[in-house]
């Protein structure tokens, strides 16, 4: 080896070892607020890097999609199989305001519905609400045994399936196109559309487990803050609780005034 070469071997790395910093030290926590349709408004918390130069924290939060169980949003364990998607629309202080962005079923619930000896009927439709949202709704239903039925199977004929599918589409379009997104979500929670379909198709073939299993938002109108505040209802920032002053302090102050 030539003398004088590779001098850096003894000196260690150039620039020295960089001190490891905690990445969470540069981040802030924000509270996620659900729309007023749901019973529980506080969904949880989300993390974002602090505003630094041109990178603004609120811009990093906007359009984030949060998935929550309807059981948590409604304080109702019977709704555990529904997943609600909420999208961040606006940031106010340390609060993040969200709006409905879709709905889905858990895989285990869907698989528990599918059984042998019955027909599965599905339909989907694209529909526009009165406030300009374009949604794609998916409906699922299963045939049911008639009262006093002896036959083991409950298969519907293909002509009956076509009639039921047409009825499903008709009801979904009627229910969704006559109201805004807020009212439509209020219909999804108690599954009123599914019950309506079940009632309407009774004469064609009796159905059971009729659900709107999935909702996608294909197109949303331009962001409008007043509409968002309407969805969030009586939302206001937490301003704390009024604290009563101790009576002793009041007596001392009165005594000072009398002495003066």
Secondary structure, DSSP 8 states (H G I E B T S, - for coil): --TT--THHHH-STT-------GGGGEEEEEEE--TTSS--EEEEEEEE--BTTB-HHHHHTT-EEEEEHHHHHT-GGGTTEEEEEEEEEEETTEEEEEEEEEEE-HHHHHHH--TTB-EEEEEEEEE-TTS-EEEEEEEEEE---TT--SS-B---HHHHHHHHHHHHHHHHHHHHTS-HHHHHHHHHTTHHHHHHHHHTTTT--EEEEEEEEEEEEE-----HHHHHHHTTT------------HHHHHHHHHHHHH-
